[in-house]
Amino acid sequence: MTLRKTLSTVALALGVIGLNAHAANEQYFPLQSYRVGPYAAGGTGFFGGFIDYLQYVNAHGGVNGVQLTWSECETEYVVEKGVECYERLKKGLNGAPAAATNPLSVGIAYATLDRSTADKLPLITINHGRTDSTDGSVFPYVFPLQLNPYSEVSAIVNFIGQKVGGPDKLRGKKVVTLYHGSPYGKETNEVLQKLATKFGFELTLLEVPHPGNEQQSQWLTIRKIKPDSDIALRVTRAPQDTLRGREVGTVAMAVYAPRQWAGAGDASAPATTLPWVGFDAGLACSAPGAWLARNVAAQDVRFRANTLLGAAQAARTGIGCAVLPCFVGGSIPELVRLGPPLDELAQPLWLLMHEDVARVPRMRRASAALAEEIGRASGLMSGLG
């Protein structure tokens, strides 16, 4: 579900619950954000993008004429601070009622679930939260969007099952899960254990302690365990020394625009009169983010996305031009490329394996099959097809 659909659905669903006579022209979003601390990179991108979108909606007349307001309360991704922010913001702002909370934190979501129910203040959980909260008759004020722990993990296990010839072929396979030592990281462990019992695969759970920067010992353990999935595709100019593989293609990037803008500009000399989709702080230092900073004036950036797919969707809806991988932009019929691929942004695509399995016959056969499949899409990836 897109952020636009999410906000529109929540806003319309809460129209009867939240709006009152003295603030009928505003709806307030209390933001339990985290822009400092070890998880600031994720929080800054999400909550910055959320605010950008609220501003975009307001600039286009709001939701049925209702303007969206907000304020932030810094949680640092700490549960106690998240609860404190909830209590501080739940009553609304300047007469505008609170629409919903969306802390983007498993710990804070669990800690405020009962409070949200008692206060009749909807709680949004995106890709996390209690699986049973999917049942709205039991949890009427919890809005789980996209995934829950069970659907997320079962999809992954089903995919692995398909690749090995069916779920019955999972028995005896080795599966290692490297998880973050936080409520969010631990949330799927119980589900994985149940699926391991059901399908008979050997499950190893390895924790990466908070904040997650040190992982060397865990990867050494994974190498000793030798799980049954050891092939990775990575876009990089310098693969890790401990990995073995080969370069199988080039991932190129180019400027894409809504198809109705065809002929309006050229990627080699971007027209500053055109609006652009940029990137937030999380991607500002990436290669496409740096290219935009060098070539596009800040005032011409109409919207900032926190992922490349988010930028693609924004361009698709007509918000502005975007710098995208050619295999993404070239797969969206509503977009047209402006000019050739940008040589400075092209990067090699590597097919890699751990060195201790690189000579295993079945791994070599799987690697060869993947390389052949990737070769068929080389024109789309390089932007030359």
Helices and strands as residue ranges (DSSP letters): H 3-13, H 15-18, G 21-23, E 26-33, H 40-59, E 67-74, H 79-89, H 106-119, E 123-126, G 131-134, E 142-145, H 149-163, G 167-170, E 174-180, H 183-186, H 189-199, E 202-208, H 216-225, E 231-235, E 243-251, E 253-258, G 259-261, E 276-279, H 287-295, G 298-300, E 301-305, H 308-316, E 322-325, H 326-329, E 335-337, G 343-345, E 347-354, H 361-376, H 378-382
